[in-house]
């Protein structure tokens, strides 16, 4: 029950942030040169925050998957390669975050 409330709260927060991002994009359509430089700085800050979110999400995912993988390998040692693959799979999210940060 607590997980559902936390999930709903997280979803609402993400939807509010998404809406604010859309509004900010419309408002910033007409900027001067100084405002464009400030916007670039804010974009880099946003990319850093996005990367932090990617890291937190990856850590939460890998923690649960890693625990399950250890149990799976303990039961059947031949599944080590597949368990490692599933454990490393969430790391792609963080790689995408790094890619987005370096593209700015």
Secondary structure by P-SEA (a helix, b strand, c coil): caaaaaaaaaaaaaaaaaaaaaaaaaaaccccaaaaaaaaaaaaaaaaaaaaaaaaaaaaaaaaaaaaaaaaaaacccaaaaaaaaaaccaaaaaaaaaaaaac
